[in-house]
Amino acid sequence: MSAAVMIEGVGRREPLHRRTNQKVRRNSHAVRRSWWKHFSWERGRRLLLALRIHAEHLRKKGQRTGAAPRKGVMGDKGGISFGAIRLMEVLVAVAARYEGRLEPSAEWLGDALNVPAKSIHAWKEQLKRHGFLTWQRRYVETGQQGQRGPQVRQTSNAYVLSIPQAAEAAAEARVSPRAARQSKEERAYANQPRLMAALDHHGDNLVQEMIRRGCNPQAPT
């Protein structure tokens, strides 16, 4: 797609002096501010916890982190590398700082993590495959008009962070307080309530009979 908004029915090419000579990728959308939703630090901490637990569950014994999906294996989405988790930490920090607005370029992210842009793209794909990250390609107008519409150029993507339902449930199970262990007596009352009630009744009658005979079970020896 050339760097101009296409108009159906117009087949003329843009004159050379009116072109920006910049490619606009397919499925790109105009920049709009209504793309993002509010994102808090608390939500970010929950997301990072869910991501780390999910990545831990994905890794198999002897398998490197961030392994690519296996060909021919249905449902295999591959692993999540430590680099992808580091990338998510940066994205969470930016999203929480700007209340959900998240539009850094791959070059900026690469500088922040001291890695090449191709590593950023690989980590983004890992997060996207597992449902933690989505984005929208965007373009902006240059202010120049052409025969087929306003001239445009590619700009940075707009990102949205999310927590998959299964990953969030696993994180909740990990951090929720565990129920106190029941004693044998408590388990007996729970499993056989009628029997335990009968034993209690028999025990009460026995104690009352002992007291009637003058034997106080609580009397000091």
DRENFI-135791 format. One record per residue: x, y, z of N, C-alpha, C in turn. Coordinates in pm, whole numbers, padded with zeros to 5 digits, always signed. Example, Ala and Ser with C-alpha at 12.3 -4.5 7.8 and 13.67 -1.06 7.14 Angstrom:
% residues 2
+01319-00569+00780+01230-00450+00780+01320-00330+00780
+01285-00225+00708+01367-00106+00714+01290+00003+00787
END
This chain:
% residues 221
+00085-00119+00000+00000+00000+00000+00088+00124+00000
+00061+00217-00089+00142+00338-00094+00102+00432+00016
+00183+00534+00038+00160+00626+00148+00056+00730+00111
-00064+00686+00082-00177+00773+00056-00303+00695+00082
-00409+00760+00127-00535+00693+00151-00597+00658+00016
-00628+00530-00006-00680+00486-00134-00826+00525-00150
-00865+00568-00270-01003+00600-00303-01046+00508-00414
-01154+00434-00390-01199+00334-00487-01239+00402-00618
-01197+00342-00729-01233+00392-00860-01130+00486-00920
-01029+00524-00843-00925+00613-00894-00800+00530-00913
-00756+00513-01037-00644+00426-01065-00515+00498-01098
-00514+00630-01096-00394+00704-01131-00291+00698-01020
-00165+00689-01057-00057+00688-00959-00027+00830-00913
+00018+00840-00792+00052+00970-00735+00177+01024-00805
+00179+01151-00843+00301+01208-00903+00419+01196-00808
+00537+01184-00864+00656+01161-00783+00677+01272-00680
+00649+01398-00720+00677+01507-00627+00575+01514-00513
+00466+01432-00521+00365+01433-00416+00375+01310-00327
+00466+01218-00356+00477+01096-00277+00567+01118-00156
+00537+01044-00049+00623+01049+00070+00730+00941+00065
+00715+00844-00028+00810+00733-00041+00821+00651+00087
+00714+00648+00166+00709+00568+00286+00598+00465+00272
+00626+00342+00313+00527+00236+00303+00432+00242+00422
+00305+00217+00393+00204+00205+00497+00156+00061+00497
+00168-00006+00608+00138-00148+00615-00012-00173+00608
-00047-00293+00562-00187-00329+00550-00256-00327+00687
-00387-00306+00684-00470-00305+00805-00429-00195+00903
-00371-00088+00852-00339+00026+00937-00461+00116+00951
-00473+00179+01067-00586+00265+01097-00536+00404+01134
-00624+00501+01115-00589+00637+01154-00573+00646+01305
-00483+00730+01350-00460+00747+01493-00585+00803+01559
-00627+00742+01669-00740+00793+01746-00711+00770+01894
-00760+00859+01977-00729+00855+02120-00825+00768+02199
-00931+00719+02136-01029+00638+02209-00993+00490+02211
-00873+00456+02166-00833+00316+02158-00805+00257+02295
-00753+00336+02389-00705+00282+02515-00812+00285+02624
-00793+00197+02723-00875+00195+02843-00785+00224+02963
-00848+00265+03073-00771+00298+03193-00693+00175+03241
-00569+00197+03281-00483+00088+03327-00410+00136+03452
-00423+00061+03561-00367+00102+03690-00244+00018+03723
-00168+00066+03823-00052-00011+03870-00096-00144+03930
-00209-00145+04000-00258-00270+04058-00287-00372+03949
-00351-00326+03841-00378-00416+03728-00248-00464+03666
-00150-00376+03659-00021-00415+03603+00049-00520+03686
+00044-00507+03818+00106-00608+03905+00038-00743+03890
-00094-00743+03878-00167-00868+03858-00130-00931+03724
-00114-00846+03622-00079-00898+03490+00060-00962+03492
+00156-00896+03554+00292-00950+03558+00297-01081+03637
+00223-01088+03747+00219-01212+03824+00158-01325+03740
+00047-01295+03672-00016-01397+03588+00076-01440+03475
+00149-01345+03417+00240-01378+03307+00354-01468+03356
+00412-01437+03470+00523-01519+03521+00476-01660+03555
+00361-01672+03617+00309-01805+03651+00275-01883+03525
+00215-01814+03427+00181-01880+03301+00306-01928+03228
+00409-01845+03225+00534-01885+03159+00599-02003+03231
+00589-02004+03363+00645-02115+03440+00573-02246+03410
+00440-02239+03395+00363-02360+03365+00390-02410+03222
+00422-02318+03132+00446-02358+02993+00576-02435+02976
+00674-02398+03053+00808-02455+03032+00812-02601+03075
+00861-02685+02986+00876-02828+03014+01021-02858+03050
+01042-02968+03116+01176-03006+03161+01269-03019+03041
+01383-02952+03049+01481-02957+02942+01453-02864+02827
+01344-02788+02833+01308-02697+02723+01354-02557+02755
+01409-02489+02657+01453-02352+02678+01333-02259+02685
+01351-02148+02751+01242-02052+02760+01219-01985+02625
+01095-01956+02596+01063-01889+02471+01072-01978+02350
+01058-02110+02369+01066-02202+02256+00954-02172+02156
+00985-02183+02028+00887-02155+01923+00781-02265+01920
+00662-02234+01869+00558-02338+01857+00608-02455+01771
+00576-02575+01814+00618-02693+01740+00527-02715+01619
+00588-02741+01507+00511-02761+01384+00434-02892+01392
+00310-02886+01350+00227-03006+01347+00163-03041+01479
+00190-02964+01585+00131-02991+01716+00014-02896+01737
-00106-02950+01739-00225-02868+01751-00230-02798+01887
-00254-02669+01885-00270-02593+02008-00142-02549+02075
-00026-02587+02019+00101-02547+02080+00132-02403+02041
+00142-02316+02141+00169-02175+02117+00314-02137+02148
+00394-02235+02183+00532-02203+02217+00544-02151+02359
+00665-02109+02395+00689-02061+02530+00696-01909+02537
+00723-01861+02657+00740-01718+02682+00878-01699+02743
+00962-01622+02678+01100-01605+02721+01110-01501+02832
+01227-01500+02897+01253-01399+02999+01254-01259+02936
+01298-01251+02811+01297-01123+02741+01157-01070+02722
+01061-01159+02692+00922-01116+02676+00866-01065+02808
+00906-01127+02918+00861-01079+03049+00921-00942+03079
+01048-00922+03044+01110-00790+03062+01039-00685+02978
+01003-00722+02856+00930-00629+02769+00796-00592+02832
+00727-00690+02887+00598-00662+02950+00614-00570+03071
+00723-00584+03145+00747-00495+03259+00757-00349+03213
+00824-00327+03100+00835-00191+03047+00699-00142+02999
+00625-00227+02928+00493-00187+02878+00397-00155+02992
+00402-00235+03098+00316-00210+03214+00351-00076+03278
+00480-00048+03291+00522+00078+03352+00472+00198+03271
+00483+00189+03138+00438+00300+03053+00286+00314+03058
+00215+00201+03049+00068+00206+03049+00015+00260+03181
+00074+00218+03293+00028+00268+03423+00062+00415+03441
+00177+00457+03387+00218+00597+03400+00125+00690+03323
+00077+00646+03207-00005+00731+03121-00151+00684+03117
-00195+00612+03222-00335+00573+03241-00390+00495+03122
-00312+00402+03071-00357+00314+02965-00305+00349+02828
-00263+00472+02806-00211+00510+02675-00076+00444+02653
-00066+00367+02545+00053+00286+02523+00084+00283+02374
+00184+00359+02331+00217+00368+02189+00367+00386+02167
+00454+00312+02237+00598+00327+02212+00638+00258+02082
+00741+00309+02019+00791+00246+01898+00882+00129+01934
+00903+00040+01838+00993-00074+01862+01135-00026+01888
+01175+00083+01823+01310+00137+01844+01326+00188+01987
+01222+00258+02038+01229+00309+02175+01235+00194+02275
+01155+00090+02253+01157-00026+02342+01292-00096+02336
+01350-00104+02216+01482-00165+02203+01588-00089+02280
+01582+00044+02274+01677+00125+02350+01656+00108+02501
+01529+00098+02543+01500+00083+02685+01553-00048+02741
+01551-00153+02658+01595-00285+02703+01733-00322+02650
+01794-00231+02572+01928-00252+02517+01933-00378+02430
+01834-00392+02343+01828-00505+02250+01789-00451+02113
+01815-00526+02005+01773-00480+01872+01622-00487+01856
+01571-00414+01758+01426-00409+01736+01370-00545+01699
+01449-00631+01633+01398-00762+01594+01366-00847+01717
+01441-00828+01826+01409-00899+01951+01277-00851+02008
+01253-00720+01999+01126-00665+02046+01009-00727+01969
+01023-00737+01837+00916-00795+01756+00893-00942+01791
+01000-01017+01817+00986-01158+01853+00915-01173+01988
+00950-01090+02084+00886-01097+02216+00741-01054+02209
+00712-00955+02127+00573-00913+02109+00488-01028+02055
+00542-01103+01961+00467-01215+01904+00440-01322+02010
+00537-01345+02098+00515-01442+02206+00399-01399+02295
+00400-01273+02335+00294-01222+02422+00159-01222+02352
+00160-01195+02223+00035-01193+02148-00023-01334+02135
+00062-01433+02109+00013-01570+02094-00058-01620+02218
-00014-01573+02334-00073-01620+02460-00179-01526+02516
-00214-01422+02442-00327-01338+02479-00297-01225+02576
-00169-01193+02599-00135-01086+02692-00120-00950+02623
-00110-00948+02491-00082-00823+02420-00151-00823+02285
-00214-00712+02252-00268-00690+02118-00227-00550+02074
-00228-00527+01945-00193-00394+01896-00264-00365+01766
-00262-00238+01731-00324-00190+01608-00223-00106+01532
-00202-00139+01405-00114-00059+01321-00182+00073+01287
-00104+00181+01279-00164+00313+01262-00085+00397+01162
-00154+00497+01111-00089+00596+01026-00137+00735+01066
-00060+00836+01027-00097+00975+01052-00086+01051+00920
-00164+01156+00908-00159+01239+00788-00039+01332+00795
+00019+01358+00677+00137+01445+00670+00100+01591+00650
-00027+01619+00620-00069+01756+00593-00067+01793+00447
-00023+01702+00360-00020+01726+00217-00132+01649+00149
-00191+01710+00048-00299+01647-00027-00244+01588-00157
-00297+01473-00194-00260+01409-00319-00382+01383-00404
-00362+01326-00523-00475+01300-00612-00569+01194-00555
-00518+01104-00472-00600+00997-00416-00637+01022-00271
-00613+01140-00220-00647+01169-00083-00529+01226-00008
-00543+01246+00122-00433+01304+00200-00314+01209+00210
-00195+01264+00204-00074+01185+00221-00064+01139+00366
-00020+01015+00385-00008+00959+00520+00127+00891+00534
+00164+00866+00657+00286+00790+00686+00261+00699+00806
+00337+00590+00810+00323+00494+00920+00374+00556+01049
+00306+00523+01159+00351+00567+01291+00352+00447+01385
+00384+00470+01511+00396+00358+01605+00261+00292+01630
+00265+00166+01671+00143+00092+01700+00079+00139+01830
-00049+00111+01843-00120+00132+01969-00138-00005+02034
-00098-00017+02161-00097-00146+02229-00203-00149+02339
-00255-00269+02363-00348-00293+02474-00301-00417+02548
-00291-00406+02681-00250-00517+02766-00373-00585+02824
-00369-00716+02834-00482-00791+02888-00431-00916+02959
-00517-00973+03044-00484-01095+03117-00579-01205+03072
-00530-01311+03010-00618-01422+02972-00687-01481+03094
-00807-01529+03075-00887-01578+03188-00818-01694+03260
-00761-01788+03185-00696-01903+03248-00574-01860+03328
-00496-01767+03274-00377-01719+03345-00415-01643+03471
-00523-01566+03465-00566-01492+03583-00617-01587+03691
-00687-01693+03651-00735-01791+03748-00618-01863+03816
-00514-01895+03739-00396-01960+03797-00326-01869+03896
-00320-01740+03865-00257-01644+03957-00339-01630+04084
-00471-01627+04071-00558-01616+04189-00540-01738+04279
-00530-01856+04218-00511-01977+04298-00377-01976+04371
-00276-01914+04310-00144-01910+04371-00140-01815+04492
-00207-01702+04483-00195-01601+04588-00307-01606+04691
-00416-01678+04662-00527-01681+04758-00485-01760+04882
-00530-01717+05001-00492-01789+05124-00548-01930+05125
-00465-02022+05168-00507-02162+05173-00595-02187+05296
-00691-02275+05278-00779-02309+05390-00700-02384+05497
-00734-02356+05623-00665-02424+05733-00695-02574+05730
-00595-02653+05765-00612-02798+05764-00706-02839+05877
-00799-02929+05844-00894-02977+05942-00831-03086+06029
-00870-03086+06155-00827-03193+06244-00909-03319+06214
-00867-03431+06272-00940-03556+06251-01083-03545+06304
-01097-03476+06417-01231-03461+06474-01320-03377+06383
-01264-03268+06327-01343-03184+06237-01383-03259+06111
-01290-03340+06058-01324-03419+05940-01432-03522+05972
-01426-03579+06092-01528-03676+06130-01666-03611+06140
-01672-03491+06198-01800-03419+06206-01852-03384+06067
-01761-03352+05974-01803-03315+05839-01848-03436+05758
-01781-03550+05776-01811-03668+05694-01923-03754+05753
-01933-03761+05886-02034-03846+05951-02106-03768+06060
-02186-03670+06023-02248-03584+06124-02345-03659+06217
-02420-03756+06164-02518-03827+06247-02448-03914+06351
-02343-03982+06309-02269-04066+06403-02206-03983+06514
-02145-03872+06477-02080-03788+06577-02182-03726+06672
-02301-03692+06619-02406-03638+06707-02451-03743+06807
-02462-03869+06762-02502-03977+06854-02396-03999+06961
-02269-03993+06923-02161-04010+07021-02161-03895+07121
-02187-03773+07074-02194-03659+07165-02307-03677+07265
-02422-03725+07214-02537-03745+07303-02505-03852+07408
-02441-03960+07363-02403-04066+07456-02302-04015+07558
-02207-03935+07514-02108-03881+07606-02171-03788+07709
-02266-03705+07666-02333-03616+07761-02408-03696+07867
-02476-03802+07824-02549-03885+07920-02454-03952+08019
-02338-03996+07971-02241-04062+08059-02188-03965+08164
-02157-03842+08122-02106-03743+08217-02212-03709+08321
-02337-03693+08276-02444-03662+08370-02464-03775+08471
-02450-03900+08427-02464-04013+08518-02351-04015+08621
-02229-03979+08579-02116-03976+08672-02137-03867+08777
-02188-03751+08734-02213-03642+08829-02322-03682+08928
-02425-03752+08879-02534-03795+08968-02482-03889+09075
-02379-03968+09040-02321-04062+09135-02218-03995+09226
-02195-03864+09206-02103-03793+09292-01961-03789+09242
-01937-03830+09119-01802-03828+09061-01792-03708+08968
-01731-03599+09018-01717-03477+08937-01593-03490+08849
-01608-03491+08716-01491-03510+08629-01394-03393+08635
-01435-03276+08684-01348-03160+08690-01294-03134+08831
-01321-03225+08924-01275-03206+09062-01125-03225+09068
-01053-03139+09145-00907-03155+09156-00872-03284+09226
-00762-03344+09185-00718-03469+09245-00628-03439+09364
END
